Protein backbone atom coordinates (compact mmCIF):
# COMPACT_ATOMS: atom_id res chain seq x y z
CA UNK A 1 0.00 0.00 0.00
CA UNK A 2 0.99 3.61 -0.51
CA UNK A 3 1.64 5.44 2.72
CA UNK A 4 0.97 9.00 3.79
CA UNK A 5 4.08 10.24 1.97
CA UNK A 6 2.39 10.01 -1.44
CA UNK A 7 0.28 13.01 -0.47
CA UNK A 8 3.44 15.11 -0.74
CA UNK A 9 3.16 14.73 -4.51
CA UNK A 10 -0.19 16.55 -4.47
CA UNK A 11 0.25 20.26 -3.66
CA UNK A 12 -3.40 20.73 -2.71
CA UNK A 13 -2.62 18.99 0.58
CA UNK A 14 -0.08 21.72 1.36
CA UNK A 15 -2.96 24.19 1.36
CA UNK A 16 -5.50 21.82 2.94
CA UNK A 17 -3.51 19.42 5.16
CA UNK A 18 -6.63 18.28 7.01
CA UNK A 19 -8.57 17.44 3.84
CA UNK A 20 -10.04 13.96 3.41
CA UNK A 21 -10.74 13.87 -0.32
CA UNK A 22 -13.13 11.08 -1.31
CA UNK A 23 -14.48 12.44 -4.58
CA UNK A 24 -11.90 11.24 -7.09
CA UNK A 25 -14.60 9.69 -9.28
CA UNK A 26 -15.75 13.25 -10.00
CA UNK A 27 -12.22 14.53 -10.52
CA UNK A 28 -8.86 13.37 -9.21
CA UNK A 29 -6.39 15.67 -7.51
CA UNK A 30 -3.37 16.66 -9.59
CA UNK A 31 0.19 15.54 -8.86
CA UNK A 32 2.94 18.15 -9.01
CA UNK A 33 4.47 16.57 -12.12
CA UNK A 34 1.32 17.40 -14.12
CA UNK A 35 1.32 21.00 -12.96
CA UNK A 36 5.04 21.27 -13.72
CA UNK A 37 4.65 19.86 -17.24
CA UNK A 38 1.90 22.33 -18.10
CA UNK A 39 3.73 25.22 -16.48
CA UNK A 40 6.86 24.36 -18.47
CA UNK A 41 4.92 24.59 -21.72
CA UNK A 42 3.44 27.97 -20.80
CA UNK A 43 6.73 29.43 -19.57
CA UNK A 44 9.33 27.87 -21.90
CA UNK A 45 7.80 27.07 -25.30
CA UNK A 46 4.27 28.46 -25.45
CA UNK A 47 3.46 28.42 -29.16
CA UNK A 48 0.83 26.94 -31.43
CA UNK A 49 1.22 23.51 -33.00
CA UNK A 50 1.24 22.26 -36.61
CA UNK A 51 1.59 25.82 -37.93
CA UNK A 52 4.97 27.41 -37.36
CA UNK A 53 8.40 26.62 -38.75
CA UNK A 54 10.23 28.38 -35.94
CA UNK A 55 11.87 26.61 -33.00
CA UNK A 56 9.23 27.27 -30.32
CA UNK A 57 6.42 26.01 -32.53
CA UNK A 58 8.40 22.94 -33.52
CA UNK A 59 9.07 22.18 -29.87
CA UNK A 60 5.40 22.63 -28.97
CA UNK A 61 4.34 20.39 -31.86
CA UNK A 62 6.83 17.72 -30.83
CA UNK A 63 5.58 17.81 -27.23
CA UNK A 64 1.94 17.63 -28.34
CA UNK A 65 2.55 14.66 -30.62
CA UNK A 66 4.70 12.98 -27.98
CA UNK A 67 1.72 13.32 -25.65
CA UNK A 68 -0.37 11.47 -28.23
CA UNK A 69 2.23 8.70 -28.32
CA UNK A 70 2.33 8.47 -24.51
CA UNK A 71 -1.46 8.26 -24.26
CA UNK A 72 -1.54 5.64 -27.02
CA UNK A 73 1.04 3.57 -25.17
CA UNK A 74 -1.00 3.94 -21.97
CA UNK A 75 -3.91 2.01 -23.49
CA UNK A 76 -2.06 -0.15 -26.01
CA UNK A 77 -3.07 1.80 -29.11
CA UNK A 78 -1.30 3.30 -32.12
CA UNK A 79 -0.86 7.10 -31.98
CA UNK A 80 -2.92 7.54 -35.15
CA UNK A 81 -5.87 5.97 -33.31
CA UNK A 82 -5.87 8.63 -30.58
CA UNK A 83 -8.03 11.74 -30.94
CA UNK A 84 -7.80 14.47 -28.31
CA UNK A 85 -11.17 15.85 -27.24
CA UNK A 86 -12.37 18.10 -24.43
CA UNK A 87 -13.58 15.16 -22.34
CA UNK A 88 -15.25 11.76 -22.54
CA UNK A 89 -18.60 13.42 -23.24
CA UNK A 90 -17.29 15.06 -26.39
CA UNK A 91 -15.59 11.82 -27.42
CA UNK A 92 -18.89 9.92 -27.20
CA UNK A 93 -20.64 12.65 -29.18
CA UNK A 94 -17.89 12.44 -31.79
CA UNK A 95 -18.68 8.77 -32.33
CA UNK A 96 -22.42 9.43 -32.30
CA UNK A 97 -22.25 12.14 -34.94
CA UNK A 98 -19.07 11.43 -36.91
CA UNK A 99 -19.37 7.65 -37.13
CA UNK A 100 -22.98 6.65 -36.60
CA UNK A 101 -24.19 9.45 -38.85
CA UNK A 102 -22.18 8.04 -41.76
CA UNK A 103 -22.13 4.34 -40.99
CA UNK A 104 -24.67 2.16 -42.78
CA UNK A 105 -26.94 1.50 -39.82
CA UNK A 106 -29.29 -0.11 -39.32
CA UNK A 107 -28.72 -3.62 -40.55
CA UNK A 108 -31.37 -6.35 -40.35
CA UNK A 109 -31.94 -7.74 -36.88
CA UNK A 110 -32.91 -11.30 -36.07
CA UNK A 111 -36.65 -11.56 -35.78
CA UNK A 112 -37.31 -8.78 -38.27
CA UNK A 113 -37.43 -5.03 -37.99
CA UNK A 114 -35.14 -2.53 -39.61
CA UNK A 115 -34.76 0.08 -36.87
CA UNK A 116 -31.42 1.02 -35.35
CA UNK A 117 -31.28 -0.37 -31.80
CA UNK A 118 -28.53 1.01 -29.57
CA UNK A 119 -27.69 -1.06 -26.52
CA UNK A 120 -26.83 0.57 -23.19
CA UNK A 121 -26.89 -0.36 -19.52
CA UNK A 122 -29.12 1.23 -16.91
CA UNK A 123 -25.92 2.08 -15.00
CA UNK A 124 -24.54 4.50 -17.59
CA UNK A 125 -23.44 8.05 -16.82
CA UNK A 126 -25.65 10.63 -18.52
CA UNK A 127 -22.80 11.27 -20.95
CA UNK A 128 -23.32 7.78 -22.34
CA UNK A 129 -27.10 8.06 -22.50
CA UNK A 130 -28.06 11.54 -23.70
CA UNK A 131 -26.01 11.49 -26.95
CA UNK A 132 -27.67 8.23 -27.98
CA UNK A 133 -31.11 9.58 -27.08
CA UNK A 134 -30.32 12.49 -29.36
CA UNK A 135 -29.18 10.16 -32.14
CA UNK A 136 -32.42 8.19 -31.99
CA UNK A 137 -34.55 11.34 -31.79
CA UNK A 138 -32.78 13.38 -34.46
CA UNK A 139 -30.53 11.38 -36.76
CA UNK A 140 -32.65 8.23 -36.85
CA UNK A 141 -36.07 9.82 -36.48
CA UNK A 142 -36.97 8.74 -40.00
CA UNK A 143 -35.97 5.12 -39.35
CA UNK A 144 -38.98 3.36 -37.90
CA UNK A 145 -38.22 1.19 -34.88
CA UNK A 146 -35.03 2.98 -33.81
CA UNK A 147 -34.70 2.88 -30.04
CA UNK A 148 -32.44 2.33 -27.02
CA UNK A 149 -32.37 -1.07 -25.33
CA UNK A 150 -31.11 -1.13 -21.75
CA UNK A 151 -29.39 -3.89 -19.85
CA UNK A 152 -30.45 -4.02 -16.19
CA UNK A 153 -28.43 -4.97 -13.11
CA UNK A 154 -29.10 -7.51 -10.38
CA UNK A 155 -29.07 -7.02 -6.61
CA UNK A 156 -25.27 -7.31 -6.62
CA UNK A 157 -24.90 -4.55 -9.19
CA UNK A 158 -23.90 -6.92 -11.99
CA UNK A 159 -25.26 -6.79 -15.52
CA UNK A 160 -28.15 -9.03 -16.51
CA UNK A 161 -27.68 -10.01 -20.16
CA UNK A 162 -30.78 -11.71 -21.60
CA UNK A 163 -30.52 -14.50 -24.12
CA UNK A 164 -30.25 -13.24 -27.70
CA UNK A 165 -29.57 -9.68 -26.52
CA UNK A 166 -26.74 -9.14 -28.99
CA UNK A 167 -28.96 -10.33 -31.81
CA UNK A 168 -31.40 -7.52 -30.97
CA UNK A 169 -29.03 -4.52 -31.17
CA UNK A 170 -26.94 -2.80 -33.84
CA UNK A 171 -24.51 -0.97 -31.56
CA UNK A 172 -23.45 -1.22 -27.90
CA UNK A 173 -22.21 1.62 -25.67
CA UNK A 174 -21.19 0.40 -22.22
CA UNK A 175 -19.33 1.62 -19.17
CA UNK A 176 -16.33 -0.38 -17.98
CA UNK A 177 -16.85 0.62 -14.34
CA UNK A 178 -20.09 2.07 -12.99
CA UNK A 179 -19.60 5.50 -11.42
CA UNK A 180 -22.31 4.67 -8.85
CA UNK A 181 -22.09 0.94 -8.18
CA UNK A 182 -18.35 0.58 -8.72
CA UNK A 183 -19.05 -2.64 -10.63
CA UNK A 184 -16.29 -3.77 -12.98
CA UNK A 185 -18.18 -5.09 -15.99
CA UNK A 186 -16.71 -8.10 -17.84
CA UNK A 187 -16.27 -6.03 -20.96
CA UNK A 188 -13.80 -8.32 -22.73
CA UNK A 189 -16.31 -11.17 -22.73
CA UNK A 190 -19.15 -8.79 -23.64
CA UNK A 191 -17.19 -7.33 -26.56
CA UNK A 192 -16.42 -10.84 -27.82
CA UNK A 193 -20.11 -11.79 -27.73
CA UNK A 194 -21.10 -8.54 -29.41
CA UNK A 195 -18.59 -9.01 -32.21
CA UNK A 196 -19.84 -12.54 -32.82
CA UNK A 197 -23.06 -10.82 -33.87
CA UNK A 198 -21.25 -8.03 -35.78
CA UNK A 199 -22.16 -5.41 -33.17
CA UNK A 200 -19.62 -2.57 -32.78
CA UNK A 201 -18.83 -1.59 -29.19
CA UNK A 202 -17.94 1.69 -27.49
CA UNK A 203 -16.50 1.50 -23.97
CA UNK A 204 -16.64 4.38 -21.50
CA UNK A 205 -13.42 3.84 -19.54
CA UNK A 206 -13.57 7.06 -17.52
CA UNK A 207 -13.84 5.17 -14.22
CA UNK A 208 -11.45 2.35 -15.10
CA UNK A 209 -8.30 3.90 -16.57
CA UNK A 210 -7.34 5.61 -13.27
CA UNK A 211 -7.45 2.28 -11.43
CA UNK A 212 -6.42 -0.59 -13.71
CA UNK A 213 -4.53 -1.51 -16.84
CA UNK A 214 -6.72 -1.07 -19.91
CA UNK A 215 -5.45 -2.45 -23.22
CA UNK A 216 -7.61 -1.75 -26.26
CA UNK A 217 -5.85 -4.43 -28.28
CA UNK A 218 -6.65 -7.06 -25.69
CA UNK A 219 -10.24 -5.86 -25.31
CA UNK A 220 -10.75 -5.53 -29.07
CA UNK A 221 -13.22 -2.67 -28.59
CA UNK A 222 -14.13 -0.50 -31.56
CA UNK A 223 -14.15 2.74 -29.57
CA UNK A 224 -12.99 3.71 -26.09
CA UNK A 225 -13.27 7.07 -24.32
CA UNK A 226 -12.03 8.67 -21.12
CA UNK A 227 -11.44 12.05 -19.50
CA UNK A 228 -8.01 13.21 -18.42
CA UNK A 229 -9.04 14.89 -15.18
CA UNK A 230 -10.22 11.64 -13.58
CA UNK A 231 -6.71 10.15 -13.67
CA UNK A 232 -4.80 13.16 -12.38
CA UNK A 233 -4.59 15.07 -15.64
CA UNK A 234 -5.99 18.54 -16.29
CA UNK A 235 -9.59 19.39 -17.05
CA UNK A 236 -10.62 20.12 -20.61
CA UNK A 237 -8.77 17.21 -22.20
CA UNK A 238 -10.17 13.81 -23.09
CA UNK A 239 -9.47 10.92 -25.42
CA UNK A 240 -11.27 9.01 -28.11
CA UNK A 241 -9.62 5.78 -29.19
CA UNK A 242 -11.01 4.28 -32.38
CA UNK A 243 -9.79 1.38 -34.46
CA UNK A 244 -8.16 2.54 -37.66
CA UNK A 245 -10.89 0.85 -39.68
CA UNK A 246 -13.55 2.78 -37.74
CA UNK A 247 -11.75 6.08 -38.20
CA UNK A 248 -11.82 5.54 -41.95
CA UNK A 249 -15.61 5.28 -41.69
CA UNK A 250 -15.92 8.63 -39.89
CA UNK A 251 -16.42 12.12 -41.25
CA UNK A 252 -15.43 15.19 -39.19
CA UNK A 253 -18.00 16.37 -36.66
CA UNK A 254 -16.45 19.83 -36.17
CA UNK A 255 -14.75 21.59 -39.07
CA UNK A 256 -12.41 24.56 -39.37
CA UNK A 257 -8.71 25.23 -39.08
CA UNK A 258 -5.96 22.61 -38.78
CA UNK A 259 -8.24 19.72 -39.69
CA UNK A 260 -7.90 20.61 -43.37
CA UNK A 261 -5.22 20.07 -46.01
CA UNK A 262 -6.69 22.37 -48.65
CA UNK A 263 -9.47 24.96 -48.68
CA UNK A 264 -10.93 26.33 -51.92
CA UNK A 265 -13.95 28.49 -52.61
CA UNK A 266 -16.32 25.60 -53.07
CA UNK A 267 -14.72 22.65 -51.30
CA UNK A 268 -12.09 21.54 -48.80
CA UNK A 269 -9.82 18.54 -48.46
CA UNK A 270 -9.52 17.02 -44.98
CA UNK A 271 -6.26 16.39 -43.18
CA UNK A 272 -5.12 12.87 -42.36
CA UNK A 273 -6.36 10.86 -39.37
CA UNK A 274 -6.32 11.71 -36.49
CA UNK A 275 -5.83 15.43 -37.21
CA UNK A 276 -8.99 15.78 -39.28
CA UNK A 277 -10.97 15.26 -36.06
CA UNK A 278 -9.13 17.98 -34.11
CA UNK A 279 -10.40 21.26 -35.53
CA UNK A 280 -8.87 24.54 -34.36
CA UNK A 281 -6.13 25.14 -31.84
CA UNK A 282 -6.13 22.17 -29.46
CA UNK A 283 -5.66 22.15 -25.69
CA UNK A 284 -1.89 21.86 -26.05
CA UNK A 285 -1.05 22.26 -22.38
CA UNK A 286 -3.86 19.85 -21.53
CA UNK A 287 -2.44 17.12 -23.76
CA UNK A 288 1.03 17.63 -22.29
CA UNK A 289 -0.41 17.51 -18.78
CA UNK A 290 -2.37 14.37 -19.60
CA UNK A 291 0.78 12.67 -20.84
CA UNK A 292 2.54 13.57 -17.60
CA UNK A 293 -0.38 12.09 -15.66
CA UNK A 294 -0.47 8.75 -17.50
CA UNK A 295 3.30 8.34 -17.28
CA UNK A 296 3.23 9.10 -13.55
CA UNK A 297 0.36 6.69 -13.00
CA UNK A 298 2.12 3.89 -14.87
CA UNK A 299 5.23 4.44 -12.76
CA UNK A 300 3.28 3.54 -9.61
CA UNK A 301 2.55 0.04 -10.90
CA UNK A 302 -0.93 -1.32 -11.59
CA UNK A 303 -0.67 -4.17 -9.10
CA UNK A 304 0.29 -1.79 -6.31
CA UNK A 305 -2.53 0.59 -7.23
CA UNK A 306 -5.06 -2.23 -7.19
CA UNK A 307 -3.84 -3.66 -3.87
CA UNK A 308 -3.92 -0.23 -2.27
CA UNK A 309 -7.45 0.56 -3.43
CA UNK A 310 -8.82 -2.87 -2.54
CA UNK A 311 -7.48 -2.48 1.00
CA UNK A 312 -9.04 0.97 1.36
CA UNK A 313 -12.40 -0.10 -0.10
CA UNK A 314 -12.49 -3.26 2.00
CA UNK A 315 -11.89 -1.20 5.14
CA UNK A 316 -14.64 1.27 4.22
CA UNK A 317 -17.11 -1.54 3.53
CA UNK A 318 -16.25 -3.37 6.75
CA UNK A 319 -16.44 -0.28 8.92
CA UNK A 320 -19.66 1.03 7.42
CA UNK A 321 -21.34 -2.35 7.89
CA UNK A 322 -20.86 -1.92 11.63
CA UNK A 323 -22.45 1.51 11.87
CA UNK A 324 -25.62 1.47 13.97
CA UNK A 325 -28.57 3.63 12.96
CA UNK A 326 -31.42 4.85 15.10
CA UNK A 327 -34.75 6.51 14.52
CA UNK A 328 -37.60 7.64 16.76
CA UNK A 329 -39.19 4.26 17.14
CA UNK A 330 -36.39 1.75 16.97
CA UNK A 331 -32.69 1.10 16.71
CA UNK A 332 -31.21 -1.50 14.43
CA UNK A 333 -28.06 -2.82 12.88
CA UNK A 334 -28.33 -2.30 9.15
CA UNK A 335 -26.94 -5.10 7.05
CA UNK A 336 -24.35 -4.01 4.52
CA UNK A 337 -26.33 -5.33 1.58
CA UNK A 338 -29.27 -3.12 2.50
CA UNK A 339 -27.52 0.19 2.07
CA UNK A 340 -24.17 -0.27 0.35
CA UNK A 341 -24.73 -0.27 -3.39
CA UNK A 342 -22.94 -2.55 -5.82
CA UNK A 343 -20.98 -5.79 -5.53
CA UNK A 344 -20.41 -7.29 -2.09
CA UNK A 345 -17.09 -8.72 -3.26
CA UNK A 346 -14.41 -6.02 -3.29
CA UNK A 347 -12.61 -7.70 -6.19
CA UNK A 348 -15.68 -7.05 -8.36
CA UNK A 349 -15.63 -3.30 -7.78
CA UNK A 350 -13.16 -0.53 -8.42
CA UNK A 351 -12.51 2.90 -7.02
CA UNK A 352 -15.66 3.68 -5.07
CA UNK A 353 -18.40 2.72 -2.65
CA UNK A 354 -21.85 4.32 -2.76
CA UNK A 355 -24.25 4.05 0.14
CA UNK A 356 -27.72 5.13 1.15
CA UNK A 357 -28.59 5.74 4.81
CA UNK A 358 -32.08 5.02 6.16
CA UNK A 359 -34.10 8.18 6.77
CA UNK A 360 -31.15 10.52 6.09
CA UNK A 361 -30.87 12.43 2.81
CA UNK A 362 -27.54 12.11 1.04
CA UNK A 363 -27.14 15.89 0.80
CA UNK A 364 -27.45 16.23 4.58
CA UNK A 365 -24.75 13.61 5.06
CA UNK A 366 -22.39 15.34 2.64
CA UNK A 367 -22.98 18.77 4.14
CA UNK A 368 -22.27 17.61 7.68
CA UNK A 369 -19.18 15.71 6.56
CA UNK A 370 -17.97 18.84 4.80
CA UNK A 371 -18.03 20.62 8.16
CA UNK A 372 -15.36 18.08 9.18
CA UNK A 373 -13.37 18.71 5.97
CA UNK A 374 -14.41 15.36 4.48
CA UNK A 375 -15.34 15.60 0.80
CA UNK A 376 -17.73 13.01 -0.65
CA UNK A 377 -20.25 13.16 -3.49
CA UNK A 378 -23.99 13.26 -2.81
CA UNK A 379 -26.81 13.16 -5.33
CA UNK A 380 -27.53 11.04 -8.38
CA UNK A 381 -23.94 11.28 -9.69
CA UNK A 382 -25.14 12.00 -13.24
CA UNK A 383 -26.88 8.63 -13.23
CA UNK A 384 -30.56 9.40 -12.69
CA UNK A 385 -31.91 6.35 -14.59
CA UNK A 386 -29.92 4.04 -12.31
CA UNK A 387 -31.17 5.75 -9.15
CA UNK A 388 -34.74 5.54 -10.43
CA UNK A 389 -34.20 1.85 -11.18
CA UNK A 390 -32.92 1.32 -7.62
CA UNK A 391 -35.78 3.32 -6.13
CA UNK A 392 -33.46 5.98 -4.72
CA UNK A 393 -33.64 9.75 -4.81
CA UNK A 394 -29.91 10.11 -4.17
CA UNK A 395 -26.93 8.34 -2.67
CA UNK A 396 -23.61 9.14 -1.04
CA UNK A 397 -20.39 8.15 -2.80
CA UNK A 398 -16.90 7.78 -1.38
CA UNK A 399 -14.42 7.36 -4.22
CA UNK A 400 -10.77 6.64 -3.55
CA UNK A 401 -7.46 6.86 -5.30
CA UNK A 402 -3.77 6.42 -4.58
CA UNK A 403 -3.57 9.28 -2.05
CA UNK A 404 -6.24 7.93 0.28
CA UNK A 405 -5.11 6.29 3.51
CA UNK A 406 -6.48 4.23 6.37
CA UNK A 407 -6.58 7.47 8.36
CA UNK A 408 -8.98 8.85 5.77
CA UNK A 409 -11.23 5.84 6.31
CA UNK A 410 -11.20 6.36 10.06
CA UNK A 411 -12.11 10.02 9.59
CA UNK A 412 -14.96 9.06 7.26
CA UNK A 413 -16.42 6.49 9.64
CA UNK A 414 -16.15 8.78 12.66
CA UNK A 415 -17.77 11.50 10.59
CA UNK A 416 -20.66 9.27 9.55
CA UNK A 417 -21.26 8.21 13.13
CA UNK A 418 -21.42 11.85 14.15
CA UNK A 419 -23.92 12.51 11.33
CA UNK A 420 -26.06 9.63 12.57
CA UNK A 421 -26.11 11.07 16.07
CA UNK A 422 -27.05 14.54 14.87
CA UNK A 423 -29.81 13.38 12.55
Buried (B, 14 or more C-beta within 10 A) or exposed (E): EBEEEBBEBBEBBEEEEEBBBBBBBBBBBBBBBBBEBBEBBEEEBEBBBBEBEEEEBBBBBEBBBBBBBBBBBBBBBBBBBBBBBBBBBBBBBBBBBBBBBEBEBBEEBEEEBEBBBBBBBBBBBBBBBBBBBBBBEEBBEEBEEBBBBBBEBEEBBBBEBEEEBBEBBBBBBBBBBBBBBBBBBBBBEBBEBBBEBEBBBBBBBBBBBBBBBBEBEEBBBBBBBBBBBBBBBBBBBBBBBBBEEBBEBBEBBBEEEBBBEEEEEEEBEBBEBBBBBBBEEBBBBBBBBBBBBBBBBBEEEEEEBBEBBBBBBBBBBEBBBEBEBEEEEEEEEBEBEEBBBBBEEBEBBBBBBBBBBEEBBBEBBBEBBEEBBBBBBBBBBBBBBBBEBBEBBBBBBBBBBBBBBBEBBEBBBEBBBBBBEEB
